[in-house]
Amino acid sequence: MNFDVQAVPSPSYVVEEQLLIRNLEKMKYVIDQTGCKILLAQKGFSMFEVYPLIGQYLNGVTSSGLLEARLGYEEMGKEVHTYAPAFHEDEFEEILSYSDHLVFNSFAQWNKFKNQVQTNEKHIECGIRINPEYSEIEVDMYNPCFAHSRFGVTLDDFEPDQLDGISGLHFHTMCEQNSDTLWRTIQVVDEKFGPYLEKMKWINFGGGHHITRPDYDIETLIRSINFMKDKYGLDVYLEPGEAVALNTGFLVATVLDTLHNGMPIAILDASASCHMPDVLEMPYRPEIIDASMPNEKAHTYRLGGPTCLAGDVIGDYSFDAPLQPGDRLVFCDMAHYSMVKNNTFNGVNLPSIVLHTANNEIKVVKQFGYEDFKGRLS
């Protein structure tokens, strides 16, 4: 972090453009080394202010439905890939107008919409999501391949006689994992679905690749991509979301009050429930600049948000000095899965969105207010 925390609104998400560029350069290296295509998964990061920048490095976006498809089409203007567990009939024609690739979750969905795709004036590549029934994710909440998953077609349910018009296969089995997991996964995919890959033009490795993490093994990722390219002559797509924005953003918050109930407590203008829901859902403990684990420094506080939810607690942190109302706290790694998941529960306002540009400009991209809160309601 190299911006003045007093120069931004509070609370606010601040994305560092230079850190984002660093991540994009790592991904562009993979593209240049392999000829693969990497897409931004908008479900993880949809700050479209930086889509033109992202588009200078990546090949497009992947979308989870109509609204994301339109956003990527309008704001980045490159490839748009769309997948949903099931498509809405009344949205499908519009989805076609924005999408270059469509991935269907089942052969029933493919057969339902096949005629609309094939009679559309625009050529659209179509794929089937497969479930290789292999994953190394331990928590079912984040495991697309856990028992009775609703995602993808297993080998037992695969319908090779329904592949006419299908040009690719898609799998997504990972979450915040390194490339050794991918290498093991594609061996399973190859073993189970190899006969069908021979008939395909492309394969999509899905998301969950932590490409920009400091310990990520990029060379094994390159080997994994080249394995599928060399064996089957396939174009390879990846669609990371978190990795694009990993460690590029911060949430700036202010201490509103302090009190004591068995331990020191600080109330912030930022909420775990509203502004960083992964803190409660994952659960996840964000780092705070110049703070430590409880009792490591002289003064330990429980940090809570301003809502009426009893569990709106960010966690326990220790500081060198007592916290005072007006103190600014800076939470790390707050770009991905924050803006896309936040909410206005309790009428708590959303954080401003700020870009700290590569030329050291503080650009307040968006501030929210009453109309944003009211507009979501009746």
C-alpha positions in Angstrom: 0.0 0.0 0.0 1.5 3.3 -1.0 -1.5 5.8 -0.9 -2.5 8.3 1.8 -5.3 6.6 3.8 -6.5 10.1 4.8 -7.1 11.0 1.2 -9.8 8.5 0.5 -13.4 8.3 1.7 -14.2 5.9 4.6 -15.2 3.2 4.1 -13.8 2.6 0.7 -12.4 -0.1 -1.4 -9.1 1.1 -2.9 -7.6 -0.8 -5.9 -3.9 -0.2 -6.6 -3.5 -0.1 -10.4 0.2 -0.9 -10.3 -0.5 -4.1 -8.3 -3.2 -5.1 -10.7 -0.8 -4.6 -13.6 1.7 -6.8 -11.9 -0.9 -9.6 -11.7 -1.9 -9.1 -15.3 1.7 -9.3 -16.5 2.1 -12.7 -14.8 -1.0 -14.0 -16.7 0.2 -12.5 -20.0 3.4 -14.4 -19.6 1.4 -17.6 -19.5 -0.6 -16.6 -22.6 2.6 -15.7 -24.4 4.3 -19.0 -23.4 1.4 -21.3 -24.4 -1.0 -19.6 -26.7 -3.8 -20.2 -24.2 -6.5 -17.7 -23.6 -7.2 -16.3 -20.1 -10.5 -14.8 -19.2 -11.5 -12.6 -16.2 -14.2 -14.4 -14.1 -16.5 -11.5 -13.3 -18.1 -13.4 -10.4 -14.9 -12.6 -8.5 -14.0 -9.1 -9.7 -16.3 -6.8 -11.7 -14.7 -3.4 -11.2 -15.4 -2.4 -14.8 -13.5 0.9 -14.4 -10.4 -1.2 -15.0 -11.8 -3.5 -17.7 -10.0 -1.5 -20.5 -6.7 -2.1 -18.6 -7.5 -5.8 -18.1 -8.4 -6.2 -21.7 -4.9 -5.1 -22.7 -3.6 -8.3 -21.2 -6.4 -10.9 -21.1 -8.7 -12.3 -23.8 -12.1 -11.4 -22.4 -14.5 -12.3 -19.6 -16.5 -15.2 -18.3 -20.0 -14.7 -17.1 -22.6 -16.5 -14.9 -25.6 -15.2 -16.7 -27.2 -12.3 -18.6 -26.1 -9.3 -16.5 -22.5 -10.3 -16.3 -22.4 -11.2 -20.0 -23.8 -7.7 -20.9 -21.3 -6.0 -18.5 -18.3 -7.8 -20.1 -19.6 -7.2 -23.6 -20.2 -3.5 -23.1 -17.2 -2.6 -20.9 -14.4 -4.8 -22.2 -15.5 -5.7 -25.7 -13.5 -8.9 -26.1 -14.5 -12.5 -25.8 -17.6 -13.2 -23.6 -18.1 -16.8 -22.3 -21.3 -17.6 -20.5 -22.1 -20.5 -18.3 -25.1 -21.1 -15.9 -26.3 -24.2 -14.1 -29.6 -23.5 -16.0 -30.5 -20.7 -18.4 -33.7 -18.6 -18.2 -35.8 -19.0 -21.4 -36.8 -15.3 -21.4 -33.2 -14.2 -21.1 -31.6 -16.6 -23.6 -31.9 -14.5 -26.8 -30.3 -11.6 -25.2 -27.5 -13.8 -23.7 -26.8 -14.9 -27.3 -26.3 -11.3 -28.4 -23.5 -10.8 -25.9 -21.8 -14.2 -25.9 -19.1 -15.8 -28.0 -19.1 -19.1 -26.1 -21.9 -20.8 -24.2 -21.3 -23.6 -21.8 -24.3 -25.8 -20.9 -24.5 -27.6 -17.6 -26.4 -30.6 -19.0 -27.3 -32.2 -22.3 -31.0 -31.4 -21.5 -30.1 -27.7 -21.4 -28.1 -28.1 -24.6 -31.0 -29.8 -26.4 -33.5 -27.2 -25.0 -31.6 -24.3 -26.5 -29.7 -25.9 -29.3 -32.1 -24.7 -32.1 -31.9 -21.1 -30.9 -28.1 -21.2 -30.9 -27.9 -22.8 -34.3 -30.4 -20.5 -36.0 -28.9 -17.4 -34.6 -27.1 -15.2 -37.1 -24.0 -15.1 -34.9 -21.7 -18.1 -34.7 -21.4 -19.2 -31.1 -19.1 -21.9 -29.8 -20.9 -24.3 -27.5 -19.6 -26.6 -24.8 -20.7 -29.0 -22.1 -19.5 -28.7 -18.5 -18.2 -32.0 -17.3 -17.7 -33.2 -13.7 -14.6 -35.4 -13.5 -15.6 -36.4 -10.0 -12.2 -35.4 -8.8 -11.3 -32.5 -6.5 -8.9 -31.7 -3.8 -11.1 -29.1 -2.1 -11.9 -30.2 1.5 -14.9 -27.8 2.2 -18.1 -28.9 0.4 -19.3 -25.3 0.2 -16.5 -24.5 -2.4 -16.2 -27.9 -4.0 -17.9 -28.2 -7.4 -17.4 -31.9 -7.4 -18.7 -32.9 -4.0 -21.3 -35.7 -3.8 -24.5 -34.9 -5.6 -23.1 -31.7 -7.0 -25.4 -29.8 -9.4 -22.4 -28.8 -11.6 -21.6 -30.6 -14.8 -22.1 -34.0 -16.4 -20.4 -37.1 -14.9 -18.9 -39.8 -17.1 -21.8 -42.1 -16.3 -24.3 -39.5 -17.5 -22.3 -38.3 -20.6 -24.2 -38.6 -23.8 -21.8 -38.9 -26.8 -24.6 -39.2 -29.3 -25.7 -35.6 -28.3 -22.3 -33.9 -29.2 -23.3 -32.6 -32.6 -22.8 -28.9 -32.4 -20.6 -29.1 -29.2 -17.1 -27.9 -29.8 -15.6 -27.9 -26.3 -15.6 -29.3 -22.8 -15.4 -27.3 -19.6 -14.5 -28.3 -16.1 -14.1 -26.4 -12.9 -12.8 -28.3 -9.9 -10.5 -26.0 -8.1 -10.5 -23.2 -5.5 -7.5 -21.1 -4.5 -5.2 -23.9 -5.5 -1.7 -24.4 -7.0 -0.9 -25.9 -10.4 0.1 -29.3 -9.0 -3.6 -29.8 -8.3 -4.4 -28.9 -11.9 -1.9 -31.3 -13.2 -3.4 -34.2 -11.3 -6.9 -33.1 -12.3 -6.2 -33.0 -16.0 -4.8 -36.6 -15.8 -8.2 -37.7 -14.5 -10.0 -35.6 -17.2 -7.8 -37.1 -19.8 -8.4 -40.7 -18.6 -12.2 -40.3 -18.3 -13.0 -38.0 -21.2 -10.1 -38.5 -23.6 -12.2 -40.2 -26.3 -14.5 -37.2 -26.5 -11.7 -34.6 -26.3 -10.4 -36.0 -29.6 -13.6 -34.6 -31.2 -13.3 -31.1 -29.6 -11.8 -27.8 -30.6 -11.2 -26.4 -27.1 -11.2 -27.2 -23.4 -11.8 -24.8 -20.5 -9.9 -25.4 -17.3 -12.3 -23.2 -15.3 -11.2 -21.1 -12.4 -9.6 -21.5 -9.0 -6.1 -21.1 -10.3 -4.1 -19.0 -7.8 -1.7 -17.9 -10.6 -0.6 -14.6 -9.0 0.1 -16.1 -5.5 3.8 -15.7 -4.6 4.3 -19.5 -4.3 2.4 -20.4 -7.5 4.2 -22.8 -9.8 3.6 -21.2 -13.2 5.8 -23.7 -15.1 3.5 -26.6 -14.0 0.5 -24.6 -15.3 2.3 -24.1 -18.6 3.0 -27.9 -18.7 -0.6 -28.6 -18.0 -1.8 -26.4 -20.8 0.7 -27.8 -23.3 -0.3 -31.3 -22.3 -3.8 -30.8 -23.7 -2.7 -28.7 -26.6 -0.1 -31.3 -27.7 -2.2 -34.4 -27.1 -5.5 -33.2 -28.6 -4.7 -30.0 -30.5 -7.1 -28.1 -28.3 -7.3 -24.4 -27.7 -7.1 -24.0 -23.9 -9.0 -21.5 -21.8 -8.6 -20.5 -18.2 -11.0 -18.3 -16.3 -9.5 -17.1 -13.0 -11.3 -14.4 -11.0 -9.6 -14.1 -7.7 -6.2 -14.4 -9.2 -6.7 -11.3 -11.3 -7.4 -9.1 -8.3 -5.4 -11.0 -5.6 -3.6 -8.7 -3.2 -4.4 -5.6 -5.3 -7.1 -4.0 -3.1 -7.7 -2.6 0.4 -10.7 -1.7 2.5 -10.1 1.6 4.4 -12.3 1.9 7.5 -12.6 4.2 10.4 -13.0 3.6 14.2 -16.3 5.1 15.3 -16.3 4.2 18.9 -14.5 2.0 21.5 -16.0 0.2 24.5 -15.3 -2.6 26.9 -17.1 -5.8 27.6 -14.7 -8.3 29.0 -12.2 -7.0 26.5 -11.7 -3.8 24.4 -14.1 -3.5 21.5 -14.0 -1.2 18.5 -16.9 -0.3 16.3 -16.0 0.5 12.7 -17.8 2.1 9.8 -17.0 -1.1 7.8 -19.1 -4.3 8.3 -18.1 -7.9 7.9 -21.7 -8.8 7.0 -22.2 -6.0 4.5 -18.7 -5.2 3.1 -16.6 -8.3 3.4 -19.0 -11.2 3.6 -16.3 -13.8 3.0 -15.1 -13.0 6.6 -18.3 -14.7 7.8 -18.9 -17.2 4.9 -15.4 -18.7 4.3 -14.6 -17.9 7.2 -11.7 -15.6 6.4 -9.5 -13.4 8.6 -8.1 -10.4 6.6 -4.9 -8.8 7.6 -4.8 -5.2 8.8 -1.7 -3.1 8.1 0.3 -2.5 11.3 -1.9 -4.9 13.3 -1.1 -8.4 14.5 -2.8 -11.5 16.0 -4.4 -11.1 19.4 -2.0 -10.4 22.2 1.1 -10.1 20.0 1.0 -6.4 20.4 0.2 -4.4 23.5 -3.5 -3.7 22.9 -6.0 -6.3 21.6 -9.4 -5.3 20.3 -12.4 -7.1 18.9 -13.4 -5.3 15.7 -17.1 -5.1 14.9 -19.3 -3.5 12.3 -22.1 -1.0 12.7 -25.0 -3.3 11.9 -27.5 -4.9 14.4 -26.3 -8.4 13.6 -24.6 -9.8 16.7 -22.2 -11.8 14.6 -21.0 -8.8 12.6 -17.5 -9.3 14.0 -14.4 -9.0 11.8 -12.1 -10.6 14.4 -9.6 -9.9 17.2 -6.5 -7.9 16.4 -3.7 -6.3 18.4 -2.2 -2.9 18.0 0.8 -1.0 19.3 -1.4 1.8 20.8 -5.0 2.1 22.0 -7.5 2.7 19.2 -9.3 6.0 19.2 -12.4 7.2 17.3 -11.2 8.6 14.0 -8.3 6.1 13.6 -8.1 4.6 10.1 -7.6 0.9 9.6 -6.6 -0.7 6.3 -7.7 -4.3 5.5 -5.7 -6.1 2.9 -6.7 -8.2 -0.1 -10.2 -6.6 -0.4 -10.6 -6.4 -4.1 -12.0 -9.8 -5.1 -15.3 -11.2 -3.7 -16.0 -7.9 -1.9 -17.5 -5.4 -4.3 -19.3 -8.3 -6.1 -20.9 -9.7 -2.9 -21.5 -6.6 -0.7 -25.0 -5.6 0.4 -26.9 -2.8 2.2 -28.3 -4.8 5.0 -29.5 -2.5 7.8 -29.3 0.4 5.5 -25.5 0.4 5.9 -24.1 2.3 3.0 -21.7 0.6 0.5 -18.0 1.6 0.6 -16.8 4.0 -2.1 -14.8 2.5 -4.9 -11.4 4.2 -5.4 -8.6 3.6 -8.0 -5.1 4.5 -7.0 -3.6 4.9 -10.5 -0.2 4.0 -11.6 0.7 7.7 -11.9 -0.3 8.2 -8.2 -3.7 9.8 -8.7 -6.5 9.0 -6.2 -9.6 8.6 -8.4 -12.9 8.2 -6.6 -14.7 6.0 -9.1 -18.0 5.6 -7.3 -19.7 6.8 -4.2 -23.0 5.4 -3.0 -26.0 6.8 -1.1 -29.7 6.6 -0.4 -30.8 6.0 -4.0 -28.6 3.0 -4.3 -30.1 1.5 -1.1 -33.7 2.4 -2.0 -33.3 1.2 -5.6 -32.8 -2.4 -4.5 -36.1 -2.4 -2.5 -39.8 -2.0 -3.4 
